[in-house]
Amino acid sequence: MRQIIAIGESVFNTVFEGNTPRCSYVGGRIANAASSLALAGLPVTMVSECADDCVGDIVVDFLKNNKVNVSSIDRYANGTTPLTTIFRNADGSEQQVRYGSYPIDRFDVMWPRINQDDIVIFGSLYAVENDQRKRLYEILQYAFDRKALVLYLPGFECRLGYSITKVMPNILENFELADVVIGGAADMRDIFPNEDGEKCYRHHMIYCHRYVHIADDGSATLFGRGVKTGVAAPEQLNTASLGWQAGFVAGFVFGLVENAILHSSIAAVDDDAWSRAVDSAYRFAAECAKSGTNCISPEFASQMAHRLENIGQDS
């Protein structure tokens, strides 16, 4: 069966309402997406880093308990696992403060084996920060050379102090490596303030086969070479929640597997198959948005694992 390689940050989040902490959970949209995919029966390896501390143990144990392979997580000694405090205001808006420290020599991970048509997911701050960029780029180039299907999530919390101008070369380079890009409207406005989804794709994603643009109301538009297909959201959605975003990514990747969308044949995939992948994304997103862990429920996971068994895909 095709493997899923998820490359991204793993953090521990605490949500405050006013000055009162309400809940804590393992975050990072890619880490949460990896957990849902593993629960659904797919072989998933997480490529990340956590300190060798108590918080790092919580993060790694969460992934292991959700059946994710954690052999490619670097447990560094000289630093602390990232913590994010999320202050939720009465109007629903949020402010974030990030804590944590990394060693000078970052992202010293053991590379997972990547085969043709495996699916590699990457994004978040890991995709743009220069501290680990060289090592990350080497892994992505390896995936590119191995003809894996590469999925890029360009969004990140630029309000935490990251200048778009400084990291723009990395973003554009990521577009060149990606077969598919998924971008939320809010994230894309941060990167390209004066461009809508179509302009983002036509102007900047020259080598990308498909761009999935998620509007603020949750509707999706699939852009391709000479193609533009709209998919209406099934209901009014809170696309800003981490659970929804992680679920959408997980469901889309599940849809890639279920519809046999391969790197080797991606140019020939019809619009119906892409639309079915987006429908799968909505199903997972709805499940993850209502859970307390930003992952799919055991019942839903069992249903998806049964669907995988019916695919009869060769390993």
Phi, psi and chi 1 to 4 in degrees:
 res  aa     phi    psi   chi1   chi2   chi3   chi4
   1 MET       -  147.5 -178.4  175.3  -71.9      -
   2 ARG   -60.4  140.7  -61.7  165.0   72.8 -178.1
   3 GLN   -95.0  152.6  -63.8 -171.8   80.8      -
   4 ILE  -110.5  123.2  -46.3  -60.2      -      -
   5 ILE  -109.9  113.9  -47.0  -61.7      -      -
   6 ALA  -108.0  120.7      -      -      -      -
   7 ILE  -116.9  115.2  -51.4  172.0      -      -
   8 GLY  -179.2  177.1      -      -      -      -
   9 GLU   -78.7  152.7   61.6 -176.5  -14.3      -
  10 SER  -123.9  118.2  -57.5      -      -      -
  11 VAL  -131.2  169.3  -59.4      -      -      -
  12 PHE  -117.4  122.5 -166.7   70.4      -      -
  13 ASN  -106.1  143.4  -64.2  -28.0      -      -
  14 THR  -127.7  126.7  -59.6      -      -      -
  15 VAL   -99.5  128.8  177.8      -      -      -
  16 PHE  -110.7  140.0  -74.4   76.8      -      -
  17 GLU  -113.5  110.9  -67.8 -179.2   -0.9      -
  18 GLY    67.8 -125.9      -      -      -      -
  19 ASN  -104.3   12.7  -65.9  -37.9      -      -
  20 THR  -108.5  123.0  -55.7      -      -      -
  21 PRO   -70.5  131.7   23.4  -30.6      -      -
  22 ARG  -107.3  -37.2  -66.7  -59.1 -175.9 -170.6
  23 CYS  -160.7  158.8   62.8      -      -      -
  24 SER  -134.1  146.8  -63.6      -      -      -
  25 TYR  -161.2  157.9   53.0   84.6      -      -
  26 VAL   -73.3  129.2  173.2      -      -      -
  27 GLY  -122.1 -165.1      -      -      -      -
  28 GLY    95.1  110.9      -      -      -      -
  29 ARG   -61.7  -31.1  127.5 -179.4   93.9  157.9
  30 ILE   -73.7  -38.6  -67.5  176.7      -      -
  31 ALA   -63.2  -42.0      -      -      -      -
  32 ASN   -67.5  -40.6  -70.1  148.3      -      -
  33 ALA   -62.6  -41.5      -      -      -      -
  34 ALA   -59.6  -40.7      -      -      -      -
  35 SER   -63.5  -44.4  -64.9      -      -      -
  36 SER   -63.4  -42.0  -73.6      -      -      -
  37 LEU   -65.4  -39.1  -72.3  164.8      -      -
  38 ALA   -67.4  -41.1      -      -      -      -
  39 LEU   -62.1  -31.4  -71.6  169.0      -      -
  40 ALA   -78.3   -1.7      -      -      -      -
  41 GLY   106.3    5.0      -      -      -      -
  42 LEU   -92.8  146.7  -73.9  164.3      -      -
  43 PRO   -75.5  116.9   23.5  -28.6      -      -
  44 VAL  -126.2  132.6 -179.2      -      -      -
  45 THR  -117.0  130.0  -63.5      -      -      -
  46 MET   -97.5  126.3 -174.7   72.5 -166.0      -
  47 VAL  -109.1  110.8 -177.5      -      -      -
  48 SER  -160.8 -165.1 -171.8      -      -      -
  49 GLU  -150.8  140.0   56.4 -172.5  -15.1      -
  50 CYS  -142.9  148.5  -67.7      -      -      -
  51 ALA   -69.0  159.0      -      -      -      -
  52 ASP   -84.2   64.3 -172.4   13.8      -      -
  53 ASP  -133.6 -178.9   57.9   14.0      -      -
  54 CYS   -64.0  -39.0  -66.8      -      -      -
  55 VAL   -67.5  -39.8  177.3      -      -      -
  56 GLY   -60.8  -37.2      -      -      -      -
  57 ASP   -62.5  -40.4  -69.8  -18.4      -      -
  58 ILE   -61.5  -45.1  -67.0  172.5      -      -
  59 VAL   -63.5  -49.4  171.5      -      -      -
  60 VAL   -66.8  -39.8  172.0      -      -      -
  61 ASP   -64.3  -37.4  -73.8  -14.2      -      -
  62 PHE   -59.4  -46.6  170.9   82.4      -      -
  63 LEU   -65.7  -45.3  -67.3  166.3      -      -
  64 LYS   -61.1  -42.3  -72.2  168.9   64.8  175.6
  65 ASN   -65.1  -23.3  -69.9  -21.9      -      -
  66 ASN   -95.4   16.3  -72.5  -31.0      -      -
  67 LYS    74.3   20.2  -55.2  179.9 -178.7  179.1
  68 VAL   -85.9  136.7  176.6      -      -      -
  69 ASN   -73.7  121.1 -179.1  -10.9      -      -
  70 VAL  -109.0   16.1  -62.1      -      -      -
  71 SER   -67.3  -15.9   60.9      -      -      -
  72 SER  -106.3   24.9  -69.8      -      -      -
  73 ILE   -99.4  122.7  -64.7 -179.1      -      -
  74 ASP   -80.2  117.6  174.9   27.6      -      -
  75 ARG   -97.0   88.8  -59.5  -63.2  -56.5  -86.0
  76 TYR   -79.0  154.7   53.8   85.2      -      -
  77 ALA   -96.5  -35.5      -      -      -      -
  78 ASN   -96.7   75.2  -61.3  -42.9      -      -
  79 GLY   164.0 -172.2      -      -      -      -
  80 THR  -132.2  149.5   56.0      -      -      -
  81 THR   -66.7  137.2  -59.2      -      -      -
  82 PRO   -60.3  137.1  -22.6   33.1      -      -
  83 LEU  -121.2  136.3  -65.0  165.5      -      -
  84 THR  -120.8  125.9  -60.9      -      -      -
  85 THR  -100.3  127.6   51.4      -      -      -
  86 ILE  -113.6  114.4  -57.0  169.5      -      -
  87 PHE   -98.3  111.7  -65.4   91.5      -      -
  88 ARG   -95.4  122.2 -170.6  168.4  -67.9  160.1
  89 ASN   -87.1  167.1  -57.4  -43.6      -      -
  90 ALA   -61.3  -30.4      -      -      -      -
  91 ASP   -84.2    3.5   61.7   -0.7      -      -
  92 GLY    93.6  -11.7      -      -      -      -
  93 SER   -72.6  160.3   62.0      -      -      -
  94 GLU  -133.1  149.4  -65.4  179.7  -13.5      -
  95 GLN  -125.4  139.9  -65.5  174.2  -60.5      -
  96 GLN  -118.4  144.4  -64.7 -173.1   17.3      -
  97 VAL  -130.0  129.2 -179.1      -      -      -
  98 ARG  -108.1  135.3  177.0   70.1   59.8   88.5
  99 TYR  -123.9  161.7  -56.9   91.8      -      -
 100 GLY   131.0  159.5      -      -      -      -
 101 SER  -143.9  147.4   60.1      -      -      -
 102 TYR  -117.7  156.4  -67.4  100.5      -      -
 103 PRO   -71.4  166.1   26.9  -34.3      -      -
 104 ILE   -64.2  -43.8  -65.4  175.4      -      -
 105 ASP   -90.1   97.9 -174.2   15.0      -      -
 106 ARG   -98.0  158.9  -74.2 -155.6   44.2 -165.6
 107 PHE    59.1   46.1 -151.7   50.4      -      -
 108 ASP   -86.0   67.6 -173.8   20.0      -      -
 109 VAL   -96.4  156.0  -61.1      -      -      -
 110 MET   -85.4  123.2 -179.7  177.4   69.3      -
 111 TRP   -65.5  133.9  -72.3   18.3      -      -
 112 PRO   -79.2  155.6   30.0  -33.8      -      -
 113 ARG   -72.8  135.0  178.7  174.1  177.2   80.2
 114 ILE  -123.3  127.6  -59.1  175.3      -      -
 115 ASN  -110.2  165.5  -61.7  -46.7      -      -
 116 GLN   -55.8  135.7 -179.0  171.1  -23.9      -
 117 ASP    72.5    0.6  -66.3  -38.0      -      -
 118 ASP   -60.9  161.9  -75.3  -12.1      -      -
 119 ILE  -113.3  123.6  -60.4  173.6      -      -
 120 VAL  -109.7  123.6  175.6      -      -      -
 121 ILE  -108.1  131.3  -45.6  165.4      -      -
 122 PHE  -146.4  160.8   78.2  104.7      -      -
 123 GLY   162.8 -154.5      -      -      -      -
 124 SER    60.3 -160.1   71.6      -      -      -
 125 LEU   -63.8  -27.4  -69.1  175.8      -      -
 126 TYR   -58.2  -28.2  -90.2   39.3      -      -
 127 ALA   -82.1  -10.5      -      -      -      -
 128 VAL  -127.0  -24.9  -63.2      -      -      -
 129 GLU   -67.4  135.8  -76.3 -175.7  -40.9      -
 130 ASN   -75.3  -20.5  -72.9  -38.2      -      -
 131 ASP   -59.1  -38.0  -70.5  -14.5      -      -
 132 GLN  -117.4   11.3   74.6  -82.9    0.1      -
 133 ARG   -61.7  -43.1  176.6   67.9 -174.1  177.2
 134 LYS   -60.5  -47.4  179.4 -179.7  178.1 -178.4
 135 ARG   -65.5  -42.5 -177.1   70.2  168.0  163.2
 136 LEU   -62.2  -44.2  172.9   65.5      -      -
 137 TYR   -62.3  -35.9 -176.0   81.3      -      -
 138 GLU   -61.7  -42.4  -70.3  172.0   -7.6      -
 139 ILE   -66.6  -42.7  -62.2  174.6      -      -
 140 LEU   -65.7  -38.3  -67.2  175.1      -      -
 141 GLN   -65.6  -37.5 -171.6   63.8   57.6      -
 142 TYR   -61.7  -44.7  168.4   62.4      -      -
 143 ALA   -63.0  -41.5      -      -      -      -
 144 PHE   -61.6  -46.0 -177.2   85.9      -      -
 145 ASP   -67.0  -30.8  -67.4  -18.5      -      -
 146 ARG   -81.7   -0.7  -63.9  -75.3  -69.0  175.3
 147 LYS    63.2   39.4  -65.1 -178.8  171.7   55.8
 148 ALA   -76.6  160.6      -      -      -      -
 149 LEU   -89.5  117.9 -163.4  158.3      -      -
 150 VAL  -105.7  126.9  179.3      -      -      -
 151 LEU  -116.4  123.9  174.4   62.8      -      -
 152 TYR  -113.4  134.1  174.0   42.7      -      -
 153 LEU  -111.8  100.9  -47.1  176.2      -      -
 154 PRO   -75.9  -11.7   24.9  -32.7      -      -
 155 GLY   -72.0  143.4      -      -      -      -
 156 PHE  -158.5  163.5   64.3   97.1      -      -
 157 GLU   -81.5   81.6 -173.3   54.0   70.4      -
 158 CYS   -67.2  -18.3   66.1      -      -      -
 159 ARG   -71.2   -7.6  -61.3  170.9 -162.3   82.7
 160 LEU   -78.6    3.2  -70.3  174.1      -      -
 161 GLY   114.0   14.7      -      -      -      -
 162 TYR   -97.2  124.6  -67.4   87.4      -      -
 163 SER   -78.7  124.1  166.1      -      -      -
 164 ILE   -60.5  -39.4  -71.9  -66.4      -      -
 165 THR   -59.5  -41.2  -58.0      -      -      -
 166 LYS   -70.2  -33.5  -70.2 -178.0  179.3  178.9
 167 VAL  -100.2   -0.6  -60.7      -      -      -
 168 MET   -56.7  -40.6 -174.8   61.5   77.9      -
 169 PRO   -57.7  -37.2  -26.2   36.4      -      -
 170 ASN   -68.5  -39.3  -67.9  -16.8      -      -
 171 ILE   -62.2  -46.7  -66.9  173.2      -      -
 172 LEU   -65.3  -36.4  -63.0  177.6      -      -
 173 GLU   -65.9  -37.0 -168.5  171.9   55.1      -
 174 ASN   -63.3  -39.2  -67.3  -22.9      -      -
 175 PHE   -59.3  -36.6  -72.8  149.7      -      -
 176 GLU   -66.8  -30.5  -68.4 -175.0   11.3      -
 177 LEU   -85.7  -17.6  -67.9  170.8      -      -
 178 ALA   -88.8  140.4      -      -      -      -
 179 ASP   -85.6  -35.7  -63.4  -64.5      -      -
 180 VAL  -135.7  139.3 -178.9      -      -      -
 181 VAL  -122.9  136.4  174.8      -      -      -
 182 ILE  -118.0  121.6  -62.5  178.4      -      -
 183 GLY  -134.2  130.7      -      -      -      -
 184 GLY   -80.6  150.1      -      -      -      -
 185 ALA   -57.8  -42.6      -      -      -      -
 186 ALA   -63.5  -43.5      -      -      -      -
 187 ASP   -64.0  -42.2  -68.2  -34.0      -      -
 188 MET   -69.8  -30.9  -59.3  -50.2  -72.0      -
 189 ARG   -65.1  -34.1  -76.9 -165.9  -64.5  -91.9
 190 ASP   -64.9  -36.7  -73.8  -23.0      -      -
 191 ILE   -84.2  -45.4  -59.9  171.6      -      -
 192 PHE  -125.7   82.2  -56.4  112.5      -      -
 193 PRO   -57.9  -31.3  -21.7   32.2      -      -
 194 ASN  -107.6   20.8  -59.4  -45.7      -      -
 195 GLU  -128.4  137.3  -59.7 -176.1   25.3      -
 196 ASP   -82.3 -178.9   59.0   18.0      -      -
 197 GLY   -58.7  -40.4      -      -      -      -
 198 GLU   -67.2  -41.1 -175.1  162.0    9.7      -
 199 LYS   -66.2  -38.0  -72.0 -178.2  178.2  178.0
 200 CYS   -57.0  -44.6  -71.6      -      -      -
 201 TYR   -70.6  -51.8  177.5   70.8      -      -
 202 ARG   -65.2  -33.7  -54.6  -63.8  178.7 -160.0
 203 HIS   -87.9  -27.9  -66.7  173.5      -      -
 204 HIS  -125.9  -18.3  -52.4  -68.6      -      -
 205 MET  -110.4   61.3  -54.8  178.0 -160.7      -
 206 ILE   -63.5  -37.2  -59.4  170.0      -      -
 207 TYR   -98.6   -1.2  -56.6  101.7      -      -
 208 CYS   -81.5  133.3  179.2      -      -      -
 209 HIS   -75.4  -38.1  -72.4  -80.6      -      -
 210 ARG  -143.9  138.9  -79.6  -70.0 -171.8  -84.3
 211 TYR  -122.2  124.4  168.5   50.4      -      -
 212 VAL  -102.6  111.2 -176.9      -      -      -
 213 HIS  -102.7  121.3 -177.7   81.8      -      -
 214 ILE  -100.9  115.4  -53.7  168.1      -      -
 215 ALA   -74.0  168.8      -      -      -      -
 216 ASP   -61.1  -29.4  -67.2  -38.2      -      -
 217 ASP   -86.4    3.5   65.3   -1.4      -      -
 218 GLY    93.6  -11.3      -      -      -      -
 219 SER   -68.7  151.5   60.5      -      -      -
 220 ALA  -120.7  144.3      -      -      -      -
 221 THR  -123.3  128.5  -55.7      -      -      -
 222 LEU   -99.5  119.5  -74.1   78.5      -      -
 223 PHE  -105.5  139.0  -64.2   98.2      -      -
 224 GLY  -142.8 -171.0      -      -      -      -
 225 ARG   -74.5  101.4  -65.5  167.2 -175.0  173.5
 226 GLY    79.1   13.4      -      -      -      -
 227 VAL  -127.9  140.9  175.0      -      -      -
 228 LYS  -147.1  115.1  178.3  179.8  177.7 -178.9
 229 THR  -128.2  127.5  -54.5      -      -      -
 230 GLY   -96.0  141.3      -      -      -      -
 231 VAL  -127.9  115.7 -179.3      -      -      -
 232 ALA   -71.1  143.5      -      -      -      -
 233 ALA   -68.5  141.9      -      -      -      -
 234 PRO   -67.5  -21.1   22.5  -32.3      -      -
 235 GLU  -164.5  174.3   56.5 -171.7   11.0      -
 236 GLN   -66.7  127.9 -168.4   65.9   30.7      -
 237 LEU  -125.0  149.9  -58.0  167.9      -      -
 238 ASN   -99.2   85.0  176.4   17.1      -      -
 239 THR   -73.0   -7.6   61.4      -      -      -
 240 ALA   -81.3  -17.2      -      -      -      -
 241 SER   -73.2  142.9   76.6      -      -      -
 242 LEU   -61.0  -40.0  175.1   61.4      -      -
 243 GLY   -60.0  -44.3      -      -      -      -
 244 TRP   -64.0  -45.7 -166.6   92.9      -      -
 245 GLN   -63.8  -44.8  -66.3  178.1    8.6      -
 246 ALA   -64.3  -39.9      -      -      -      -
 247 GLY   -65.6  -39.5      -      -      -      -
 248 PHE   -60.7  -45.3 -169.5   96.2      -      -
 249 VAL   -62.2  -47.7  173.0      -      -      -
 250 ALA   -60.6  -44.5      -      -      -      -
 251 GLY   -66.1  -36.5      -      -      -      -
 252 PHE   -65.5  -43.6 -171.9   83.2      -      -
 253 VAL   -64.1  -41.5  171.1      -      -      -
 254 PHE   -58.9  -39.9 -170.9   92.1      -      -
 255 GLY   -64.9  -34.0      -      -      -      -
 256 LEU   -61.4  -42.5  -64.9  177.9      -      -
 257 VAL   -69.8  -47.2  174.9      -      -      -
 258 GLU   -63.2  -33.0 -170.8  172.9   34.2      -
 259 ASN   -99.0   11.5  -68.6  -79.1      -      -
 260 ALA    53.2   45.0      -      -      -      -
 261 ILE   -86.0  108.2  -62.0  175.9      -      -
 262 LEU  -110.2  156.0  -50.4  174.1      -      -
 263 HIS   -62.2  -38.0  177.0  -82.9      -      -
 264 SER   -70.1  -16.7   54.2      -      -      -
 265 SER  -132.9   19.1   59.2      -      -      -
 266 ILE   -63.0  -33.1 -168.6  170.6      -      -
 267 ALA   -67.4  -22.3      -      -      -      -
 268 ALA   -99.5    0.6      -      -      -      -
 269 VAL   -70.7  132.7  175.1      -      -      -
 270 ASP   -82.5  166.2   60.6   34.5      -      -
 271 ASP   -64.1  -30.5  -71.3  -14.1      -      -
 272 ASP   -62.7  -41.1  -73.8  -17.2      -      -
 273 ALA   -65.7  -41.4      -      -      -      -
 274 TRP   -63.4  -40.6  -72.1  109.4      -      -
 275 SER   -65.0  -36.5  -65.0      -      -      -
 276 ARG   -65.8  -34.1  -72.0 -165.2  -62.8  -88.5
 277 ALA   -64.6  -38.9      -      -      -      -
 278 VAL   -67.8  -39.8  173.4      -      -      -
 279 ASP   -59.0  -40.9  -70.9  -20.8      -      -
 280 SER   -62.3  -38.9  173.8      -      -      -
 281 ALA   -60.5  -41.9      -      -      -      -
 282 TYR   -64.7  -39.1  -78.6  133.3      -      -
 283 ARG   -62.4  -47.8  -72.1 -162.9  -57.3  -88.0
 284 PHE   -64.8  -41.5  -86.5   68.8      -      -
 285 ALA   -60.2  -42.7      -      -      -      -
 286 ALA   -62.7  -39.6      -      -      -      -
 287 GLU   -66.1  -46.9  -78.3  -69.3  -42.0      -
 288 CYS   -70.1  -31.9  -65.5      -      -      -
 289 ALA   -65.7  -28.1      -      -      -      -
 290 LYS   -97.7   -1.3   64.7 -174.2 -178.4 -175.4
 291 SER   -90.2  161.9   77.4      -      -      -
 292 GLY   -88.4   -3.8      -      -      -      -
 293 THR  -116.3    2.0   62.0      -      -      -
 294 ASN    64.4   20.8  -59.9  -38.2      -      -
 295 CYS  -127.4  167.4  -59.5      -      -      -
 296 ILE   -71.2  156.7   58.1  175.9      -      -
 297 SER   -77.1  159.9   66.5      -      -      -
 298 PRO   -58.1  -37.4  -26.2   34.9      -      -
 299 GLU   -65.3  -45.9  -64.2   76.3   17.7      -
 300 PHE   -66.2  -39.3 -173.4   80.7      -      -
 301 ALA   -59.7  -41.0      -      -      -      -
 302 SER   -63.1  -40.9  178.4      -      -      -
 303 GLN   -62.5  -43.3  -65.4  172.0   22.6      -
 304 MET   -69.2  -37.2  -64.3  -58.1  103.0      -
 305 ALA   -63.5  -37.1      -      -      -      -
 306 HIS   -65.3  -37.9 -177.4   66.5      -      -
 307 ARG   -64.1  -37.5  -69.4  174.6   68.2  138.6
 308 LEU   -63.8  -40.3  -81.3 -178.8      -      -
 309 GLU   -60.5  -34.1  -68.4  173.7    1.6      -
 310 ASN   -76.2  -18.7  -68.4  -24.7      -      -
 311 ILE   -65.6  -38.8  -66.7  172.4      -      -
 312 GLY    66.6   34.6      -      -      -      -
 313 GLN   -75.5  139.8 -176.4  175.9   10.3      -
 314 ASP   -68.4  146.1  -67.1  -24.5      -      -
 315 SER   -80.9      -   58.0      -      -      -
